[in-house]
Amino acid sequence: MVYDVPLSMKEIEIVRFIIDRYRKAMIFEIANTDSRELKQHLRTREELLEGLVQRLDAFSGGPDETEPVD
């Protein structure tokens, strides 16, 4: 099921910023964990977040084309 969630450009920028920060922390955690199961779980979530960032970029024109979040 797909839901349409209308967001302003400012809201898209903020959501993208938050997801990108969380994703970077997750990549760090993947690199520093020894558990294979946890690594796989985190990689799956990271791939989902990467897809979300790409979709947000499609709406906002990309990360380099938006203004920084205040």
Secondary structure, DSSP 4 states (H G I P E B T S, - for coil): --------HHHHHHHHHHHHHHHHHHHHHHHT---HHHHHHHHHHHHHHHHHHHHHHHHHT-TTSSPPP-
